[in-house]
Amino acid sequence: MKVWIIITAMVIIFLAAIITLRLANRKSEAVNQSGNFFIPDLMPDNGVNVPVLETFAGIKGFGNLIFAQNNFRPRFLLFNDHMEFKVLFSRKAFYSEVSFMMGISQRYFNRMRFNFEDKLLTFTAALANQREFDQVTQFLESKGVSIDKRV
């Protein structure tokens, strides 16, 4: 009886180690991709993939309170007239629907929190470096998104 408990515990520990290693590998890939990140003048049809460390979903008006987080397969794509993102599900939002973007830039992380006009949810993307953060912020400003930068 006790042998099964030990075997089960070992399997759980092994699976947790594999998940942790995959997560660390994915985050290091995002950091490496952010070094080569740029937004071209002519946007491709399939958009520009912004390398993100993780994405969050929150409730408008509750600040940094989040209810969903995506570490495994976060996505943030920029297009000419809209953006697509994924926390739990893939979503699409036109730049005209964004009431404002709050940029939070600190020493170890750069986050962009988007509030939308007609949605109760917010979207937050954690970016790997300051240069990537600045490029995306400049692009969003050119599309008419109101930016609130906080340091």
C-alpha positions as CSV (number, residue, x, y, z in Angstrom):
1,M,0.0,0.0,0.0
2,K,2.7,2.5,0.9
3,V,4.7,1.6,-2.3
4,W,1.9,3.0,-4.4
5,I,1.9,6.3,-2.4
6,I,5.6,6.6,-3.0
7,I,5.4,5.8,-6.7
8,T,2.5,8.3,-7.1
9,A,4.5,11.0,-5.3
10,M,7.5,10.3,-7.5
11,V,5.4,10.6,-10.7
12,I,3.9,13.9,-9.5
13,I,7.3,15.3,-8.7
14,F,8.7,14.2,-12.1
15,L,5.7,15.8,-14.0
16,A,6.1,19.0,-12.0
17,A,9.8,19.1,-12.9
18,I,9.1,18.6,-16.6
19,I,6.4,21.4,-16.6
20,T,8.8,23.7,-14.8
21,L,11.6,23.1,-17.3
22,R,9.3,23.6,-20.3
23,L,8.1,26.9,-18.8
24,A,11.7,28.1,-18.2
25,N,12.6,27.1,-21.7
26,R,9.6,29.0,-23.2
27,K,10.4,32.1,-21.3
28,S,14.1,32.1,-22.4
29,E,12.8,31.7,-26.0
30,A,10.7,34.8,-25.5
31,V,13.6,36.8,-24.2
32,N,15.8,35.7,-27.1
33,Q,13.1,36.6,-29.6
34,S,12.6,40.0,-28.1
35,G,16.2,40.8,-28.9
36,N,15.3,40.6,-32.7
37,F,11.9,42.2,-32.3
38,F,10.9,45.1,-34.6
39,I,7.7,46.5,-36.1
40,P,8.0,47.0,-39.9
41,D,6.6,50.0,-41.6
42,L,4.4,47.8,-43.8
43,M,2.6,45.4,-41.6
44,P,2.4,41.8,-42.9
45,D,-1.0,40.2,-43.4
46,N,-0.4,37.7,-40.6
47,G,0.6,40.5,-38.2
48,V,3.6,41.0,-36.0
49,N,4.1,38.6,-33.1
50,V,5.1,40.4,-30.0
51,P,7.2,38.0,-27.8
52,V,5.6,38.1,-24.3
53,L,6.7,36.3,-21.1
54,E,3.1,35.9,-19.9
55,T,-0.3,37.4,-20.3
56,F,-3.0,38.2,-17.7
57,A,-6.7,38.9,-17.6
58,G,-8.2,41.1,-15.0
59,I,-11.4,43.0,-14.2
60,K,-11.7,46.7,-15.0
61,G,-11.5,48.9,-12.0
62,F,-9.7,46.4,-9.8
63,G,-6.1,47.5,-10.6
64,N,-3.6,44.7,-10.6
65,L,-6.1,42.0,-9.5
66,I,-6.0,39.2,-12.0
67,F,-8.1,36.1,-12.4
68,A,-6.3,34.4,-15.3
69,Q,-2.7,34.0,-16.3
70,N,-1.1,32.3,-19.3
71,N,2.6,31.2,-18.9
72,F,2.5,28.3,-21.4
73,R,1.2,29.7,-24.7
74,P,0.7,33.5,-24.3
75,R,0.1,35.4,-27.5
76,F,0.0,39.1,-28.5
77,L,-0.2,40.0,-32.2
78,L,-0.3,43.4,-33.7
79,F,-2.1,44.2,-37.0
80,N,-2.8,47.4,-38.9
81,D,-6.3,47.9,-37.4
82,H,-6.5,45.5,-34.5
83,M,-4.6,43.3,-32.1
84,E,-5.1,39.7,-31.1
85,F,-4.2,38.2,-27.7
86,K,-4.6,35.0,-25.7
87,V,-4.9,34.5,-22.0
88,L,-7.4,31.6,-21.7
89,F,-9.0,32.2,-25.1
90,S,-8.0,34.0,-28.2
91,R,-9.5,37.5,-28.5
92,K,-9.5,40.3,-31.0
93,A,-9.8,44.0,-30.3
94,F,-9.7,47.0,-32.6
95,Y,-7.5,49.8,-31.6
96,S,-10.6,52.1,-31.5
97,E,-12.0,49.8,-28.7
98,V,-9.0,50.4,-26.4
99,S,-9.9,53.2,-23.9
100,F,-6.3,53.4,-22.8
101,M,-3.1,51.4,-22.3
102,M,-1.3,51.7,-19.1
103,G,2.4,51.0,-19.5
104,I,4.2,49.9,-16.3
105,S,8.0,49.9,-16.7
106,Q,10.2,48.9,-13.8
107,R,13.6,47.4,-13.4
108,Y,12.8,43.7,-13.9
109,F,9.6,43.8,-15.9
110,N,7.6,45.8,-18.5
111,R,3.8,45.4,-18.6
112,M,1.1,46.8,-20.8
113,R,-2.4,46.8,-19.4
114,F,-5.2,47.4,-21.9
115,N,-8.6,48.7,-20.8
116,F,-11.4,48.4,-23.3
117,E,-14.4,50.6,-23.9
118,D,-17.1,48.0,-24.0
119,K,-15.5,45.1,-22.0
120,L,-15.3,44.5,-18.2
121,L,-12.0,42.6,-18.7
122,T,-8.5,44.0,-19.0
123,F,-5.6,42.4,-20.9
124,T,-2.0,42.6,-19.6
125,A,1.1,41.5,-21.5
126,A,4.5,41.2,-19.7
127,L,7.3,42.1,-22.2
128,A,10.9,41.0,-21.9
129,N,12.7,44.2,-22.3
130,Q,12.5,48.0,-22.4
131,R,13.3,48.3,-26.2
132,E,10.4,46.0,-27.1
133,F,8.1,47.9,-24.7
134,D,9.1,51.3,-26.3
135,Q,8.5,50.0,-29.9
136,V,5.0,48.6,-29.1
137,T,4.1,51.8,-27.2
138,Q,5.2,54.0,-30.1
139,F,3.2,51.8,-32.6
140,L,0.1,52.0,-30.4
141,E,0.4,55.7,-30.1
142,S,0.5,56.0,-33.9
143,K,-2.7,54.0,-34.0
144,G,-4.5,56.5,-31.7
145,V,-4.4,54.5,-28.5
146,S,-4.2,56.7,-25.4
147,I,-1.0,55.8,-23.4
148,D,-0.5,56.2,-19.7
149,K,3.1,55.5,-18.8
150,R,4.1,54.8,-15.2
151,V,7.7,54.1,-14.0
